[in-house]
């Protein structure tokens, strides 16, 4: 991302299936910032995981003992409160069911 975004699609929703998040890893290069993972059912945005801050030149990971659930048919999206450059990597593990 090169600008702050509040509607970046990560995984499209599938009718009748929920998305479950088990792990989130953010790797930052020279720029710090935070990300919020959201679900986007029609007409609303709901935070799935509170903002995750990552300092410059570091790694931040979130390992969920109980998977975070995105409602059936909803998309998983990411909100960035600050511009993020190409030196940042977002890794999300999970499954659809």
N, C-alpha and C positions, 0 to 999 in steps of 0.2 A: 504494500500500500504506500502511496506517496502522499496521500492526504488523509485527514481524519475521515472515517466512514462509519455509517451506522446501519448499513444494510448490505453487508458483504456476504453473499451466499457461500456456505461451506458445504452443506449436504442438503440436497433437495428432499422435501417431504414425499412420502409415499402413502397413498391412501390405505388406511387400515394398519399401517406399521408405525411403531414408535422408534425413535433413535435413542440409544443408551450410550452415554459417555462414561468411559472408565478411567482414562488418563488424558492429561493435557500437558504438553511441554512447549514452552516458548524459549527460543534461543535468540538472544539479542547481540548485535554487534555494537557499533559505536553509539546507537541511539536508545534511550530508555523510553518506556511508555507502559500503558496498560491496555488490556483487552477484556471485554465482557462477552461471554457467550450467551446468546439469546435464542429463543424459539420465536418463530413468526407465523402464528396462525393468522387467518384472514383478519385484517383490521387491528391487530394488536401486537405488541412486542413484550415478551416476558423474559426476565433474566433467568438463565439456567444456572450459571455460576457467577458469583459476584466478581467484580473487577479483579484481574490478576495483574499485579505490577511486576515488571521485570526491569532491573537496573541495566545500564549499559555494560556490555562485555560480560554477560552472565547468562545463566540458565535458570528458569523457574519451572518447577513441575508440580502438578496437582494429581495425586493418585486417590481415586475415589473408592472407598471400601464398598459403598452402596452406589451403584451407577446413577448418574443424573439422567433423568428421563425427559425427552422432548416428546410432547403429545403426538399421538397418531395423526399423520397427515401434515404435521407442521415441519417447517424447514429449520435447520440449524444455521444460525447466522453469527457473525462476529461484529462487534462495535469496537472501534479504535478511537480513544480520546485524543490521540496525538498522531501526527504524521509518522508513518513508519517506512523505513527505507528497505532496500533489497537485502540488507544485512540482517534481516529478522526471519526466523523460521517458526511456524506454528505446526505442531504435530498433535493430532487428536486421535485417540484410539477408542473404539467402541463397536457397536453392532446395531443392526435393525432387527426388530422382532415384531 
